[in-house]
Every structure is written in structure tokens, then in C-alpha cells.
Amino acid sequence: MAPPVRRPFPFPFRVPMTLAHFPGRDPFRMAAWQAPRGMRGWLTDDSSLTARIRARCGAFSLRVVRQGKGVVLPDEMAALGVHRHGDLWQREVLLIADGEPVVFARSLVAATGVPAAWHLLRRLGGRPLAAVLFDDPRVVRSPLEAACLDTRDSRWHHAAHATGCATLPPLWARRSAFHRSGAPLLVTEIFLPAIRSLAP
């Protein structure tokens, strides 16, 4: 059976948010009720994830794991409209609540978009990406997509390497694209087990 066709998001208009599996991985669509009850709010709330975590912990911090050009997955390249791995710039960070990593976040943008629409990315340092995304009225967000990632997916391995834990369970994740001046930035947020310690 042929994989489902991914229809482009009709910018600049906003459409109702859906929970769909990452393209190219599975042909079926996921629904919010498939996630544990305590995860559904994290997967469907399209406000700032950083702000949501800050409101539920005493101390918040961010650690940059890596940034620069690197190998990415075919569905990530398709979502950004690029054709070569080297054309993508990526930033991976851990969001930490009260000393425990709760989210592994992966941001991807076409390298040509870094000096133009997303030039601030190189100067973020240890600041959350939300500082750029949610304070700029020119940024438009696509609907959220969700998946449960396991050892068959390299994003799970990136999260395991970042946390130093090779025995992570399957991890729920969400992603969406942010568009600024026509340039997409793909953000994937993978929820680590410690997220369950925060109020849903």
C-alpha cells in the first residue's frame, strides 16, 4: 500500500490542529486518546512548551547538546523541502526541570534560512528557542503531529545519547513547523520519562 500523501500547510492560514504520525514511518494516523492520559495535554497544547514546563517546576534550565550541520531523516528533509543532508542545520537541546531532563528537542532549518529568516538561531546559546518563536508575530506555526518513537527511530537514539540512558522506553514526541518569511523551521520535542513528574 502506498504511503499517504502529505498535503502542504496552507500558509498563512491556520487550520485545526491534528495528531498525525510522522510521514514515511507508518501509514495510519494517531489520535490523542492513544497516548496515556497524562501525556495528552503535552502532545496537544500548541502554546510554548518551555513556558508550560516553567509553570510546573521550581527551576528550569536548558543544555545545548549539539548544533551545526548533520545527517537527518528523509521525512525531516521532506518537511523542510531540501534534498541533501548537508543542506540542513540542526540544534539539539535538553529541557531540564528541577535538575531532571524532561524533553529532548531537535530543531532543523535549511542552512540557507539561517543567515536570512532564522539568523537568530546561531546566537541563542543557552536560551530557549521559544524566545524567538513565540515573541515574533511574523512566525506562523503548522498543526502539531505526534508519534511514539522507539529503538527503530534514530530520534530515540539521539535522545538516549543526550541523556546517557540506553534503556529508555518508547517515547512520545510531537513536532510542528514554524514559518518565518517563507522559511520553515522544524521542531521535534521528545518527552522523556521524567515529564511524568510534572503536572499534566
PyRosetta script that sets phi, psi and omega in degrees:
from pyrosetta import init, pose_from_sequence

init()
pose = pose_from_sequence("MAPPVRRPFPFPFRVPMTLAHFPGRDPFRMAAWQAPRGMRGWLTDDSSLTARIRARCGAFSLRVVRQGKGVVLPDEMAALGVHRHGDLWQREVLLIADGEPVVFARSLVAATGVPAAWHLLRRLGGRPLAAVLFDDPRVVRSPLEAACLDTRDSRWHHAAHATGCATLPPLWARRSAFHRSGAPLLVTEIFLPAIRSLAP")
pose.set_psi(1, 133.3)
pose.set_omega(1, -178.7)
pose.set_phi(2, -70.4)
pose.set_psi(2, 145.2)
pose.set_omega(2, 178.7)
pose.set_phi(3, -65.9)
pose.set_psi(3, 154.8)
pose.set_omega(3, -179.0)
pose.set_phi(4, -65.4)
pose.set_psi(4, 149.4)
pose.set_omega(4, 178.6)
pose.set_phi(5, -80.9)
pose.set_psi(5, 129.6)
pose.set_omega(5, 178.0)
pose.set_phi(6, -89.3)
pose.set_psi(6, 117.2)
pose.set_omega(6, -179.5)
pose.set_phi(7, -86.0)
pose.set_psi(7, 137.4)
pose.set_omega(7, -179.0)
pose.set_phi(8, -65.1)
pose.set_psi(8, 148.9)
pose.set_omega(8, 179.1)
pose.set_phi(9, -74.5)
pose.set_psi(9, 128.2)
pose.set_omega(9, -172.9)
pose.set_phi(10, -80.0)
pose.set_psi(10, 75.2)
pose.set_omega(10, 178.2)
pose.set_phi(11, -66.7)
pose.set_psi(11, 150.1)
pose.set_omega(11, 5.0)
pose.set_phi(12, -91.1)
pose.set_psi(12, 12.8)
pose.set_omega(12, -175.7)
pose.set_phi(13, -80.6)
pose.set_psi(13, 148.2)
pose.set_omega(13, 176.1)
pose.set_phi(14, -94.8)
pose.set_psi(14, 139.1)
pose.set_omega(14, 177.6)
pose.set_phi(15, -118.5)
pose.set_psi(15, 162.7)
pose.set_omega(15, -179.5)
pose.set_phi(16, -57.1)
pose.set_psi(16, 139.3)
pose.set_omega(16, -179.0)
pose.set_phi(17, -69.8)
pose.set_psi(17, 138.7)
pose.set_omega(17, 176.2)
pose.set_phi(18, -127.5)
pose.set_psi(18, 162.7)
pose.set_omega(18, 173.1)
pose.set_phi(19, -110.8)
pose.set_psi(19, 106.3)
pose.set_omega(19, -179.1)
pose.set_phi(20, -124.0)
pose.set_psi(20, 146.3)
pose.set_omega(20, 178.6)
pose.set_phi(21, -68.1)
pose.set_psi(21, 150.5)
pose.set_omega(21, 179.2)
pose.set_phi(22, -55.7)
pose.set_psi(22, 133.5)
pose.set_omega(22, -178.5)
pose.set_phi(23, -58.8)
pose.set_psi(23, 144.0)
pose.set_omega(23, 174.7)
pose.set_phi(24, 85.0)
pose.set_psi(24, -5.5)
pose.set_omega(24, -178.0)
pose.set_phi(25, -102.4)
pose.set_psi(25, -49.5)
pose.set_omega(25, 178.2)
pose.set_phi(26, -140.6)
pose.set_psi(26, 146.3)
pose.set_omega(26, -175.7)
pose.set_phi(27, -82.3)
pose.set_psi(27, -6.8)
pose.set_omega(27, -176.6)
pose.set_phi(28, -102.0)
pose.set_psi(28, 158.1)
pose.set_omega(28, 179.0)
pose.set_phi(29, -93.9)
pose.set_psi(29, 141.8)
pose.set_omega(29, 177.6)
pose.set_phi(30, -92.6)
pose.set_psi(30, 154.0)
pose.set_omega(30, 176.6)
pose.set_phi(31, -120.5)
pose.set_psi(31, 154.8)
pose.set_omega(31, -176.0)
pose.set_phi(32, -57.6)
pose.set_psi(32, -35.7)
pose.set_omega(32, -177.2)
pose.set_phi(33, -68.1)
pose.set_psi(33, -13.5)
pose.set_omega(33, 177.9)
pose.set_phi(34, -72.9)
pose.set_psi(34, -20.3)
pose.set_omega(34, 176.7)
pose.set_phi(35, -85.0)
pose.set_psi(35, 153.3)
pose.set_omega(35, 174.1)
pose.set_phi(36, -55.4)
pose.set_psi(36, 147.6)
pose.set_omega(36, -175.1)
pose.set_phi(37, -52.3)
pose.set_psi(37, -41.4)
pose.set_omega(37, -177.9)
pose.set_phi(38, -68.3)
pose.set_psi(38, -12.6)
pose.set_omega(38, -179.5)
pose.set_phi(39, -97.0)
pose.set_psi(39, -16.1)
pose.set_omega(39, -170.1)
pose.set_phi(40, -63.7)
pose.set_psi(40, -39.4)
pose.set_omega(40, 178.1)
pose.set_phi(41, -63.5)
pose.set_psi(41, -39.5)
pose.set_omega(41, 178.6)
pose.set_phi(42, -64.5)
pose.set_psi(42, -35.5)
pose.set_omega(42, -176.3)
pose.set_phi(43, -79.3)
pose.set_psi(43, -25.9)
pose.set_omega(43, -171.6)
pose.set_phi(44, -109.6)
pose.set_psi(44, -13.9)
pose.set_omega(44, -179.1)
pose.set_phi(45, -76.6)
pose.set_psi(45, 114.9)
pose.set_omega(45, -176.6)
pose.set_phi(46, -95.1)
pose.set_psi(46, 17.5)
pose.set_omega(46, 171.4)
pose.set_phi(47, -82.9)
pose.set_psi(47, -175.2)
pose.set_omega(47, -178.2)
pose.set_phi(48, -64.3)
pose.set_psi(48, 121.9)
pose.set_omega(48, 177.8)
pose.set_phi(49, -66.3)
pose.set_psi(49, -38.0)
pose.set_omega(49, 178.4)
pose.set_phi(50, -59.1)
pose.set_psi(50, -45.3)
pose.set_omega(50, 179.7)
pose.set_phi(51, -64.5)
pose.set_psi(51, -37.7)
pose.set_omega(51, 179.7)
pose.set_phi(52, -64.1)
pose.set_psi(52, -41.0)
pose.set_omega(52, 178.9)
pose.set_phi(53, -69.5)
pose.set_psi(53, -44.6)
pose.set_omega(53, 179.1)
pose.set_phi(54, -55.3)
pose.set_psi(54, -38.4)
pose.set_omega(54, -177.2)
pose.set_phi(55, -71.9)
pose.set_psi(55, -10.6)
pose.set_omega(55, -175.2)
pose.set_phi(56, -117.2)
pose.set_psi(56, 10.4)
pose.set_omega(56, 178.7)
pose.set_phi(57, -141.6)
pose.set_psi(57, 166.5)
pose.set_omega(57, 179.7)
pose.set_phi(58, -85.9)
pose.set_psi(58, -34.6)
pose.set_omega(58, -178.0)
pose.set_phi(59, -136.5)
pose.set_psi(59, 124.5)
pose.set_omega(59, 179.3)
pose.set_phi(60, -114.6)
pose.set_psi(60, 140.5)
pose.set_omega(60, 174.5)
pose.set_phi(61, -147.9)
pose.set_psi(61, 168.1)
pose.set_omega(61, -179.6)
pose.set_phi(62, -134.1)
pose.set_psi(62, 136.8)
pose.set_omega(62, 176.5)
pose.set_phi(63, -122.5)
pose.set_psi(63, 123.4)
pose.set_omega(63, 177.0)
pose.set_phi(64, -76.3)
pose.set_psi(64, 123.9)
pose.set_omega(64, 179.2)
pose.set_phi(65, -86.3)
pose.set_psi(65, -48.7)
pose.set_omega(65, 177.3)
pose.set_phi(66, -165.7)
pose.set_psi(66, 157.1)
pose.set_omega(66, 172.2)
pose.set_phi(67, -153.7)
pose.set_psi(67, 149.9)
pose.set_omega(67, -176.6)
pose.set_phi(68, 135.7)
pose.set_psi(68, -172.2)
pose.set_omega(68, 179.6)
pose.set_phi(69, -76.9)
pose.set_psi(69, 148.0)
pose.set_omega(69, -179.9)
pose.set_phi(70, -169.8)
pose.set_psi(70, 177.4)
pose.set_omega(70, -178.8)
pose.set_phi(71, -77.7)
pose.set_psi(71, 136.6)
pose.set_omega(71, 179.7)
pose.set_phi(72, -130.1)
pose.set_psi(72, 173.0)
pose.set_omega(72, -177.6)
pose.set_phi(73, -85.4)
pose.set_psi(73, 154.3)
pose.set_omega(73, -180.0)
pose.set_phi(74, -56.3)
pose.set_psi(74, -39.3)
pose.set_omega(74, -178.9)
pose.set_phi(75, -68.6)
pose.set_psi(75, -27.9)
pose.set_omega(75, 176.7)
pose.set_phi(76, -70.9)
pose.set_psi(76, -41.9)
pose.set_omega(76, 177.5)
pose.set_phi(77, -63.1)
pose.set_psi(77, -41.4)
pose.set_omega(77, 179.9)
pose.set_phi(78, -63.8)
pose.set_psi(78, -39.4)
pose.set_omega(78, -179.2)
pose.set_phi(79, -65.2)
pose.set_psi(79, -27.9)
pose.set_omega(79, -179.0)
pose.set_phi(80, -99.2)
pose.set_psi(80, -7.6)
pose.set_omega(80, 177.9)
pose.set_phi(81, 73.0)
pose.set_psi(81, 31.1)
pose.set_omega(81, 176.5)
pose.set_phi(82, -115.5)
pose.set_psi(82, 163.6)
pose.set_omega(82, -171.3)
pose.set_phi(83, -122.9)
pose.set_psi(83, -7.5)
pose.set_omega(83, -180.0)
pose.set_phi(84, -130.2)
pose.set_psi(84, 140.1)
pose.set_omega(84, -178.7)
pose.set_phi(85, -55.4)
pose.set_psi(85, -40.3)
pose.set_omega(85, -175.4)
pose.set_phi(86, -68.2)
pose.set_psi(86, -10.7)
pose.set_omega(86, -179.5)
pose.set_phi(87, -82.8)
pose.set_psi(87, -0.4)
pose.set_omega(87, -176.1)
pose.set_phi(88, -111.8)
pose.set_psi(88, 135.4)
pose.set_omega(88, 175.3)
pose.set_phi(89, -106.7)
pose.set_psi(89, 135.4)
pose.set_omega(89, -175.6)
pose.set_phi(90, -131.3)
pose.set_psi(90, 152.6)
pose.set_omega(90, 176.8)
pose.set_phi(91, -136.0)
pose.set_psi(91, 126.6)
pose.set_omega(91, 179.4)
pose.set_phi(92, -120.4)
pose.set_psi(92, 132.2)
pose.set_omega(92, -177.3)
pose.set_phi(93, -138.8)
pose.set_psi(93, 161.7)
pose.set_omega(93, 169.9)
pose.set_phi(94, -109.7)
pose.set_psi(94, 131.5)
pose.set_omega(94, 170.9)
pose.set_phi(95, -95.2)
pose.set_psi(95, 127.1)
pose.set_omega(95, -169.7)
pose.set_phi(96, -120.5)
pose.set_psi(96, 127.1)
pose.set_omega(96, 179.4)
pose.set_phi(97, -116.4)
pose.set_psi(97, 120.6)
pose.set_omega(97, 179.1)
pose.set_phi(98, 51.6)
pose.set_psi(98, 41.7)
pose.set_omega(98, 175.4)
pose.set_phi(99, 85.4)
pose.set_psi(99, -4.5)
pose.set_omega(99, -177.8)
pose.set_phi(100, -112.6)
pose.set_psi(100, 126.2)
pose.set_omega(100, 174.5)
pose.set_phi(101, -62.5)
pose.set_psi(101, 127.1)
pose.set_omega(101, -178.5)
pose.set_phi(102, -116.1)
pose.set_psi(102, -21.2)
pose.set_omega(102, 179.8)
pose.set_phi(103, -143.3)
pose.set_psi(103, 135.4)
pose.set_omega(103, 168.7)
pose.set_phi(104, -104.4)
pose.set_psi(104, 118.7)
pose.set_omega(104, -176.3)
pose.set_phi(105, -114.2)
pose.set_psi(105, 138.9)
pose.set_omega(105, -176.4)
pose.set_phi(106, -129.6)
pose.set_psi(106, 120.2)
pose.set_omega(106, -178.8)
pose.set_phi(107, -115.5)
pose.set_psi(107, 133.8)
pose.set_omega(107, -177.6)
pose.set_phi(108, -129.8)
pose.set_psi(108, 138.2)
pose.set_omega(108, 177.1)
pose.set_phi(109, -147.4)
pose.set_psi(109, 146.4)
pose.set_omega(109, 175.1)
pose.set_phi(110, -59.4)
pose.set_psi(110, 134.5)
pose.set_omega(110, -175.4)
pose.set_phi(111, -56.0)
pose.set_psi(111, -32.0)
pose.set_omega(111, 179.6)
pose.set_phi(112, -68.9)
pose.set_psi(112, -20.6)
pose.set_omega(112, -179.6)
pose.set_phi(113, -84.8)
pose.set_psi(113, -14.3)
pose.set_omega(113, -178.2)
pose.set_phi(114, -66.4)
pose.set_psi(114, -50.8)
pose.set_omega(114, -179.4)
pose.set_phi(115, -73.4)
pose.set_psi(115, -14.4)
pose.set_omega(115, -178.1)
pose.set_phi(116, -99.7)
pose.set_psi(116, -97.0)
pose.set_omega(116, -173.2)
pose.set_phi(117, -66.7)
pose.set_psi(117, -34.1)
pose.set_omega(117, -172.4)
pose.set_phi(118, -116.2)
pose.set_psi(118, 37.0)
pose.set_omega(118, -177.1)
pose.set_phi(119, -62.7)
pose.set_psi(119, -24.0)
pose.set_omega(119, -178.9)
pose.set_phi(120, -68.8)
pose.set_psi(120, -16.9)
pose.set_omega(120, -177.3)
pose.set_phi(121, -60.2)
pose.set_psi(121, -38.0)
pose.set_omega(121, -177.1)
pose.set_phi(122, -67.8)
pose.set_psi(122, -20.2)
pose.set_omega(122, -175.7)
pose.set_phi(123, -107.9)
pose.set_psi(123, 11.9)
pose.set_omega(123, -179.3)
pose.set_phi(124, -67.2)
pose.set_psi(124, -38.3)
pose.set_omega(124, -176.5)
pose.set_phi(125, 59.9)
pose.set_psi(125, -126.8)
pose.set_omega(125, -179.4)
pose.set_phi(126, -91.3)
pose.set_psi(126, 10.0)
pose.set_omega(126, 178.2)
pose.set_phi(127, -81.3)
pose.set_psi(127, 146.9)
pose.set_omega(127, 177.3)
pose.set_phi(128, -66.2)
pose.set_psi(128, 149.4)
pose.set_omega(128, 177.0)
pose.set_phi(129, -62.8)
pose.set_psi(129, -26.1)
pose.set_omega(129, 179.7)
pose.set_phi(130, -56.3)
pose.set_psi(130, -26.9)
pose.set_omega(130, 179.2)
pose.set_phi(131, -61.6)
pose.set_psi(131, -26.3)
pose.set_omega(131, 178.7)
pose.set_phi(132, -94.0)
pose.set_psi(132, -42.5)
pose.set_omega(132, -169.5)
pose.set_phi(133, -73.8)
pose.set_psi(133, -43.8)
pose.set_omega(133, -169.9)
pose.set_phi(134, -96.7)
pose.set_psi(134, -3.8)
pose.set_omega(134, 178.2)
pose.set_phi(135, -104.6)
pose.set_psi(135, 2.8)
pose.set_omega(135, -177.0)
pose.set_phi(136, -114.0)
pose.set_psi(136, 111.9)
pose.set_omega(136, -177.8)
pose.set_phi(137, -66.3)
pose.set_psi(137, -13.5)
pose.set_omega(137, 179.1)
pose.set_phi(138, -80.8)
pose.set_psi(138, -10.3)
pose.set_omega(138, -178.9)
pose.set_phi(139, -86.9)
pose.set_psi(139, 128.7)
pose.set_omega(139, 177.7)
pose.set_phi(140, -118.9)
pose.set_psi(140, 135.0)
pose.set_omega(140, -175.3)
pose.set_phi(141, -104.5)
pose.set_psi(141, 139.9)
pose.set_omega(141, 175.8)
pose.set_phi(142, -82.3)
pose.set_psi(142, 169.0)
pose.set_omega(142, 177.0)
pose.set_phi(143, -61.1)
pose.set_psi(143, 150.4)
pose.set_omega(143, 176.7)
pose.set_phi(144, -72.4)
pose.set_psi(144, 144.2)
pose.set_omega(144, 171.7)
pose.set_phi(145, -120.5)
pose.set_psi(145, 153.0)
pose.set_omega(145, -178.4)
pose.set_phi(146, -137.8)
pose.set_psi(146, 155.4)
pose.set_omega(146, 177.2)
pose.set_phi(147, -156.4)
pose.set_psi(147, 161.8)
pose.set_omega(147, 171.2)
pose.set_phi(148, -110.5)
pose.set_psi(148, 112.5)
pose.set_omega(148, -172.8)
pose.set_phi(149, -96.3)
pose.set_psi(149, 139.8)
pose.set_omega(149, 177.1)
pose.set_phi(150, -131.2)
pose.set_psi(150, -164.2)
pose.set_omega(150, -172.7)
pose.set_phi(151, -64.6)
pose.set_psi(151, -13.2)
pose.set_omega(151, 178.0)
pose.set_phi(152, -78.3)
pose.set_psi(152, -10.2)
pose.set_omega(152, -175.8)
pose.set_phi(153, -112.0)
pose.set_psi(153, 130.7)
pose.set_omega(153, -176.4)
pose.set_phi(154, -65.3)
pose.set_psi(154, -23.9)
pose.set_omega(154, 177.9)
pose.set_phi(155, -65.5)
pose.set_psi(155, -34.3)
pose.set_omega(155, 174.4)
pose.set_phi(156, -61.8)
pose.set_psi(156, -42.9)
pose.set_omega(156, -179.2)
pose.set_phi(157, -66.9)
pose.set_psi(157, -35.8)
pose.set_omega(157, 175.8)
pose.set_phi(158, -61.3)
pose.set_psi(158, -42.7)
pose.set_omega(158, 179.4)
pose.set_phi(159, -66.3)
pose.set_psi(159, -40.7)
pose.set_omega(159, 179.4)
pose.set_phi(160, -63.4)
pose.set_psi(160, -42.4)
pose.set_omega(160, 179.6)
pose.set_phi(161, -65.3)
pose.set_psi(161, -41.6)
pose.set_omega(161, -178.1)
pose.set_phi(162, -64.2)
pose.set_psi(162, -35.2)
pose.set_omega(162, -177.7)
pose.set_phi(163, -91.0)
pose.set_psi(163, -13.3)
pose.set_omega(163, -177.0)
pose.set_phi(164, 73.0)
pose.set_psi(164, 21.3)
pose.set_omega(164, -179.1)
pose.set_phi(165, -120.4)
pose.set_psi(165, 110.8)
pose.set_omega(165, -178.0)
pose.set_phi(166, -87.5)
pose.set_psi(166, 1.3)
pose.set_omega(166, -176.9)
pose.set_phi(167, -115.8)
pose.set_psi(167, 30.8)
pose.set_omega(167, 178.6)
pose.set_phi(168, -63.8)
pose.set_psi(168, 146.0)
pose.set_omega(168, 174.0)
pose.set_phi(169, -77.3)
pose.set_psi(169, 176.2)
pose.set_omega(169, 169.8)
pose.set_phi(170, -54.4)
pose.set_psi(170, 140.9)
pose.set_omega(170, -172.5)
pose.set_phi(171, -119.1)
pose.set_psi(171, 131.7)
pose.set_omega(171, 173.5)
pose.set_phi(172, -75.8)
pose.set_psi(172, 142.3)
pose.set_omega(172, -178.2)
pose.set_phi(173, -142.5)
pose.set_psi(173, 158.5)
pose.set_omega(173, 173.9)
pose.set_phi(174, -136.9)
pose.set_psi(174, 157.9)
pose.set_omega(174, 175.9)
pose.set_phi(175, -152.8)
pose.set_psi(175, 157.8)
pose.set_omega(175, 175.0)
pose.set_phi(176, -158.3)
pose.set_psi(176, 164.7)
pose.set_omega(176, 179.0)
pose.set_phi(177, -108.5)
pose.set_psi(177, 136.4)
pose.set_omega(177, 175.1)
pose.set_phi(178, -108.1)
pose.set_psi(178, 129.4)
pose.set_omega(178, -178.6)
pose.set_phi(179, -111.9)
pose.set_psi(179, 131.3)
pose.set_omega(179, 176.3)
pose.set_phi(180, -137.2)
pose.set_psi(180, 121.9)
pose.set_omega(180, -178.1)
pose.set_phi(181, 54.0)
pose.set_psi(181, 36.1)
pose.set_omega(181, 177.5)
pose.set_phi(182, 81.8)
pose.set_psi(182, -2.0)
pose.set_omega(182, -178.3)
pose.set_phi(183, -102.0)
pose.set_psi(183, 122.1)
pose.set_omega(183, -178.9)
pose.set_phi(184, -84.7)
pose.set_psi(184, 142.7)
pose.set_omega(184, 172.4)
pose.set_phi(185, -121.8)
pose.set_psi(185, 119.3)
pose.set_omega(185, -177.1)
pose.set_phi(186, -96.6)
pose.set_psi(186, 124.1)
pose.set_omega(186, -178.6)
pose.set_phi(187, -118.5)
pose.set_psi(187, 121.1)
pose.set_omega(187, 175.9)
pose.set_phi(188, -111.9)
pose.set_psi(188, 128.3)
pose.set_omega(188, -178.9)
pose.set_phi(189, -119.0)
pose.set_psi(189, 115.9)
pose.set_omega(189, -176.3)
pose.set_phi(190, -105.7)
pose.set_psi(190, 123.7)
pose.set_omega(190, -174.6)
pose.set_phi(191, -87.4)
pose.set_psi(191, 122.9)
pose.set_omega(191, -179.3)
pose.set_phi(192, -86.9)
pose.set_psi(192, 161.3)
pose.set_omega(192, -175.9)
pose.set_phi(193, -52.9)
pose.set_psi(193, -32.6)
pose.set_omega(193, -176.9)
pose.set_phi(194, -68.2)
pose.set_psi(194, -11.4)
pose.set_omega(194, 178.5)
pose.set_phi(195, -62.3)
pose.set_psi(195, -24.4)
pose.set_omega(195, -179.3)
pose.set_phi(196, -67.9)
pose.set_psi(196, -16.4)
pose.set_omega(196, 179.4)
pose.set_phi(197, -78.8)
pose.set_psi(197, -12.0)
pose.set_omega(197, 178.5)
pose.set_phi(198, -96.0)
pose.set_psi(198, 152.5)
pose.set_omega(198, 177.4)
pose.set_phi(199, -61.0)
pose.set_psi(199, 136.5)
pose.set_omega(199, -178.9)
pose.set_phi(200, -68.0)
pose.dump_pdb("model.pdb")
